[in-house]
Amino acid sequence: MNLSTPAIRRPVGTTLLTLALVIAGVICYRLLPVAPLPQVDFPTIQISAALPGASPETMPPALATPL
């Protein structure tokens, strides 16, 4: 006896079983909790540099360019 023999002998039952599985799958798929915009924490880097007594004109070439 083959695995597909009962399905071949009873095509109506096989069709109804397949239809029931498809309907259950569609219903379960619609019930899946999926967030439209998931919460994601993006990594950030914050650098603080100080040069006492420096003017704003000397800070970018002296400190920011090497960073």
Residue, then its C-alpha position, 0 to 999 in steps of 0.5 A: m500500500n502506497l502513501s498516496t493510495p488513500a488520497i487517490r481512492r477518496p478525492v473528495g476527502t483529500t480536496l476537503l482536507t486540503l481546503a481546510l488546511v489552506i483556510a487554517g493557514v490563511i487565518c493563522y497568517r493574518l493573526l501573526p503579530v508583525a510590527p509595521l515599524p519594529q523598534v531598532d536601536f541604532p548604534t551611535i558614537q559620541i565624541s567630546a574633545a576639549l582644548p582649553g583656550a582655543s578659538p572656534e577657528t583653530m578647533p576644526p583643523a587641530l582637533a576635528t580633522p584627526l578624529 
